[in-house]
Amino acid sequence: MRTGSLALLVALAACGGAATEAKAPIVPPTVTLLDAGAGPRQRVQFELAPHMSERVEMTNKMYVATAFENTVLETGQRKSELPLVRVRGHVEVTDVTPDGTATIAFAADDITVDGDADPRVRQAVEAELRRSRSVQGTWRMSRSGVLTNVALEEAKGATGAGVGSVTAALATTTVAFPEADIGVGATWQVVSQPRTGGIHWTTTSTCKLLSLDNGVATVDVSVASRAGSQALFVEPKRSRRLTSGAATSSGQVIIPLKGLVPTTAMRGTSETNFQIVEDRRRIASTITIDSVLSINPLRP
């Protein structure tokens, strides 16, 4: 595989894990309250009911820069603007336990590519996404917004790009609230260990409650993630290892506490460093991605 092709595949998967990875339960995050905010204060919780359903649209726009050096000291750089990827689907509450924990089902209706881009890049992205249109799965969410038992999958043979998009949206934009009374100005941190793009990350989200009106919470979110050295793919003559990774993102999330789909706008950047072995050739590669992620409810 050429280095440019590898960079594109990594970029497509960078917003989530491979199809088989997402079947593993996500370790519940830890939520630490830093400041309870101004009064009056109240417990902020979701109120979901069985059979609630909504349609959702997620879009992701990425700009990718790659640099590499191989064992014969050849070097190269490449910048690519990927076309906007649009995922439309529907979510539904299938069950709610007595303690308010909801089981939520998701199914993608369509994944499309919009906007101008290099024709070769667009063709490669479309080819990957054609195998990723059948994303579906379930997760559980507590009344405070903590996700567990996330299980997403695609059709056999899919690359994981579709699962990756949904996994990233969940990991980046789902806000877990403290199990305490809070008011406007409250700040808290959520530490989680998601697996996205085949990579194990440690992620710290710092959240601030900007407003709470008529059952709608507006939260400012800043996310910082790091990943240590880890093997991603190993065969006798081929392997891929992450040597280091770092990512940041920030934005606002508008959360209807009696609804399923937040309104979200997040901007982020990430840098991942890889060591790739193909037969006797070794390649050191750095991939930098700038991205804009948005989530919106689709009204009838």
C-alpha positions in Angstrom: 0.0 0.0 0.0 1.3 3.4 -0.9 1.8 5.9 1.9 -0.8 8.3 0.5 -3.4 5.6 0.4 -2.6 4.6 4.0 -3.0 8.2 5.1 -6.4 8.4 3.6 -7.5 5.1 5.2 -6.2 6.3 8.6 -8.0 9.6 8.2 -11.3 7.9 7.3 -11.0 5.8 10.4 -9.7 8.5 12.6 -13.2 9.4 13.7 -13.8 5.9 15.1 -12.9 2.3 15.4 -13.1 -0.6 13.1 -16.4 -2.4 12.9 -15.4 -5.3 15.2 -13.9 -3.0 17.8 -17.1 -1.1 18.7 -18.7 -4.3 19.9 -16.5 -4.1 23.1 -18.2 -2.3 26.0 -16.9 1.2 26.7 -15.4 1.6 30.2 -17.8 4.0 32.0 -16.2 7.4 32.4 -15.5 9.1 35.7 -17.2 12.4 36.4 -15.6 14.9 38.8 -17.4 18.1 39.9 -15.0 21.1 40.1 -17.4 24.0 40.8 -21.2 23.6 41.5 -22.0 27.0 39.9 -24.4 29.7 40.9 -27.8 29.1 42.6 -30.4 28.0 42.2 -29.0 24.6 41.6 -30.6 21.4 40.5 -29.8 17.8 39.4 -29.5 17.8 35.6 -30.8 14.5 34.3 -32.3 13.1 31.1 -36.0 12.1 31.1 -36.5 9.6 28.3 -39.4 7.3 27.6 -39.8 4.1 25.6 -40.5 4.4 21.9 -39.2 8.0 21.7 -37.6 8.4 18.3 -35.8 11.1 16.4 -33.9 11.5 13.1 -30.3 12.8 13.2 -27.8 14.2 10.8 -24.0 14.1 11.5 -21.5 15.8 9.2 -17.7 15.7 9.4 -15.2 17.8 7.3 -11.5 16.9 7.5 -8.3 18.4 6.2 -5.4 16.0 6.3 -1.7 16.6 6.2 0.8 13.7 6.0 4.6 13.5 6.2 6.7 10.4 6.0 10.3 9.2 5.9 11.4 5.6 5.0 14.5 3.5 5.5 16.3 4.9 2.5 15.8 8.4 3.7 13.1 9.2 1.1 10.7 11.9 2.5 7.4 13.3 1.4 4.5 15.5 2.4 1.0 15.7 1.2 -2.1 17.8 2.1 -5.6 16.7 1.2 -9.0 18.2 1.7 -11.5 15.4 2.2 -15.1 16.0 1.1 -17.7 16.5 3.7 -19.1 13.2 5.0 -22.8 13.3 5.9 -24.5 10.5 8.0 -28.2 10.5 8.4 -30.0 8.0 10.6 -32.6 7.6 13.3 -32.4 6.9 17.0 -35.0 5.3 19.2 -35.5 4.5 22.9 -36.3 0.7 23.1 -36.3 0.3 26.8 -36.1 2.3 30.1 -35.3 0.6 33.4 -36.9 1.8 36.7 -33.7 3.8 37.5 -34.1 5.7 34.3 -31.3 4.0 32.3 -32.4 4.0 28.6 -31.4 1.5 25.9 -31.1 3.4 22.6 -30.9 2.0 19.1 -29.3 3.7 16.1 -29.5 2.9 12.4 -27.9 4.8 9.6 -30.3 5.6 6.7 -27.6 6.9 4.4 -24.0 8.0 4.2 -23.1 10.5 1.5 -20.2 12.7 0.3 -20.8 16.4 -0.4 -18.8 19.3 -1.6 -15.8 19.8 -3.8 -12.6 17.9 -3.4 -9.7 16.4 -5.5 -11.5 13.9 -7.7 -9.1 11.1 -6.8 -9.6 11.8 -3.0 -13.4 11.9 -3.5 -13.4 8.6 -5.4 -11.4 6.9 -2.6 -13.6 8.3 0.1 -16.8 7.2 -1.8 -15.4 3.8 -2.3 -14.7 3.4 1.4 -18.1 4.7 2.4 -20.0 2.5 0.0 -19.0 -0.4 2.2 -20.0 1.5 5.4 -23.7 2.4 4.8 -25.2 -0.2 7.1 -24.1 1.1 10.5 -26.4 0.1 13.3 -26.2 -0.7 17.0 -27.3 0.1 20.5 -26.0 1.7 23.7 -27.3 2.4 27.2 -27.4 5.8 28.8 -28.0 6.6 32.4 -30.1 9.5 33.5 -26.9 11.5 34.0 -25.7 10.8 30.5 -23.1 8.1 31.1 -22.9 5.7 28.2 -22.2 2.0 28.6 -22.6 -1.2 26.5 -22.0 0.6 23.2 -22.2 -1.9 20.4 -22.0 -0.7 16.8 -21.5 -2.8 13.7 -21.5 -2.7 9.9 -22.1 -5.3 7.2 -19.4 -7.9 6.7 -16.5 -6.5 4.7 -17.0 -2.9 5.7 -13.9 -0.9 6.6 -15.3 0.6 9.8 -15.4 4.2 8.5 -19.2 4.5 9.2 -18.9 3.0 12.7 -16.0 5.3 13.2 -18.0 8.4 12.4 -20.8 7.4 14.9 -18.3 6.3 17.5 -16.5 9.6 17.3 -19.7 11.6 17.6 -20.7 9.7 20.7 -17.3 10.0 22.3 -16.9 13.7 21.5 -20.3 15.2 22.0 -22.1 13.1 24.6 -22.1 15.0 27.9 -22.2 13.2 31.2 -23.5 15.4 34.1 -22.4 15.2 37.7 -24.5 13.3 40.2 -25.0 16.5 42.2 -27.0 19.7 42.1 -25.4 22.2 39.8 -26.2 25.7 38.5 -25.2 28.0 35.7 -21.4 28.3 35.6 -20.8 24.8 37.0 -17.7 23.1 35.7 -16.8 19.4 35.8 -14.4 17.0 34.1 -15.2 13.6 32.5 -12.3 11.2 32.0 -12.9 8.3 29.6 -10.9 5.7 27.7 -12.5 5.4 24.2 -11.2 3.3 21.4 -11.4 5.1 18.1 -9.6 4.6 14.9 -8.3 1.3 16.3 -6.5 3.4 19.0 -6.9 3.4 22.7 -7.1 7.0 24.0 -7.3 8.6 27.4 -9.7 11.5 27.1 -10.4 14.4 29.5 -13.5 16.6 28.7 -13.9 19.8 30.7 -17.5 21.0 30.7 -19.1 24.2 31.8 -22.9 24.7 32.1 -23.7 27.9 30.2 -27.5 27.9 30.6 -30.4 25.7 31.7 -33.7 26.8 30.4 -37.0 24.9 29.8 -35.3 21.5 30.0 -32.5 22.4 27.6 -28.9 22.5 28.8 -26.2 24.4 26.9 -22.7 23.2 27.7 -19.3 24.4 26.6 -17.0 21.4 26.1 -13.2 21.2 25.7 -11.7 17.8 25.0 -8.0 16.7 25.3 -6.9 13.2 24.3 -3.6 11.3 24.4 -2.6 7.9 23.2 0.6 6.0 24.0 2.6 3.6 21.8 0.5 0.5 20.8 0.4 -2.1 18.1 -2.5 -1.6 15.6 -1.8 -4.4 13.1 0.7 -7.2 13.1 1.5 -9.9 10.5 4.8 -11.7 9.8 6.0 -9.2 7.2 3.6 -6.3 7.8 2.8 -4.2 10.8 1.5 -0.9 11.9 2.2 0.8 15.3 1.1 4.0 16.8 4.1 5.7 18.4 2.1 8.6 19.9 -1.1 10.5 19.5 -2.7 13.7 20.7 -6.0 15.4 19.9 -8.0 18.4 21.1 -11.5 19.7 20.3 -13.9 22.3 21.6 -17.4 23.6 21.0 -20.9 23.9 22.4 -23.5 21.2 22.9 -27.2 22.1 23.2 -28.9 19.2 25.0 -32.6 18.7 25.2 -33.0 16.7 28.4 -36.2 15.1 27.1 -34.8 14.4 23.6 -32.3 12.2 21.9 -30.3 14.4 19.6 -28.2 17.3 20.7 -27.3 20.3 18.5 -23.5 20.3 18.3 -20.7 22.1 16.6 -17.1 21.0 17.4 -13.7 21.9 15.9 -10.7 19.8 16.5 -7.2 18.8 15.5 -5.2 15.6 16.0 -1.7 14.4 15.4 -0.9 10.7 15.2 2.6 9.2 14.6 3.0 5.8 13.1 5.7 3.2 12.3 4.8 1.1 9.3 6.6 -2.1 8.2 6.1 -3.6 4.8 8.5 -6.4 4.0 11.9 -4.9 4.5 10.7 -1.3 4.2 10.1 0.8 7.3 8.1 4.1 7.2 7.7 6.7 9.9 4.5 8.7 9.2 2.9 11.7 10.9 -0.8 12.4 10.1 -2.4 15.7 11.2 -6.1 16.2 10.9 -8.2 19.3 11.3 -11.9 18.6 11.5 -15.3 20.2 11.9 -18.0 17.9 13.4 -21.7 18.9 13.6 -24.8 17.1 14.8 -28.3 18.2 14.3 -31.8 16.8 14.8 -33.7 16.4 11.5 -37.2 17.8 11.8 -40.1 16.1 10.0 
